[in-house]
Amino acid sequence: MGHSDVAYFGIRHHGPGSADSLVQALQDLQPVAVLIEGPIDASALLPLLARPEMQPPVALLCYPEEDPASTSFWPFAEFSPEYQAVLWAVDNKAALRFIDLPSSARFSEAAVDGAEKVDADDAKEASERDDVAPHRRDPIGTLARAAGYEDGESWWSDIIEQNPEPGPIFAAISDAMMMLRDGEGSIAEFEAQRESAYAARNRCGAQGIRRTYRRRLRGVACAGAAGDTPA
């Protein structure tokens, strides 16, 4: 689940079972800082989610002033693990931050979308080739097939979301990701095989974790998509 004083919680976005387990894990860990996926430049807005008048479902909306149609949004439902993490952090006076690329990165991507469409199609085609290891294309699906399931959705629902006694699921997810990546070299080498935008998001997240860790002596909790849990 974690390394040193940083704990990683692999969740499913908008997964109610993940949300329940995450709240329990935070209660047990009592971290002094909570980090979740989202645009780092909007971190100051996070505490607003905990206001009584802010009833979910709600969403963070970002757009450039010169082009309001180019909108990006980050939704939060009551059963979203990220939303529950925000409530826990505010109630327990923990530092609270986003650790993804700034919202401006989304607009930059949109501006060059047309020019990079061919590259994106090539990357998608490459990811579907037989020479790309299945656990890189779909780590959750790989775990599901190893357990006898046909797809990752069914496995995750049975084991995580709908399991009345999931046990130490975050440690199990972390261990599973580590096993899948065992022998693949450094995380930099692993990211080099992913799409550049995806790798940039992971680097931004890692930098955010390091900055928070340097400022806090202990207890940093980071919640993000299970497939991105670092090895």
Secondary structure as UniProt FT lines:
FT   STRAND          2..3
FT   TURN            4..5
FT   STRAND          6..11
FT   TURN            13..14
FT   HELIX           16..29
FT   STRAND          33..39
FT   HELIX           40..50
FT   TURN            52..53
FT   STRAND          58..62
FT   TURN            65..66
FT   TURN            68..69
FT   STRAND          72..76
FT   TURN            78..79
FT   HELIX           81..91
FT   TURN            92..93
FT   STRAND          95..100
FT   HELIX           103..111
FT   HELIX           113..127
FT   TURN            130..131
FT   HELIX           134..137
FT   HELIX           139..146
FT   TURN            147..148
FT   HELIX           152..156
FT   HELIX           157..161
FT   HELIX           169..181
FT   TURN            182..183
FT   HELIX           187..192
FT   HELIX           196..215
FT   STRAND          220..225
FT   HELIX           226..228
//
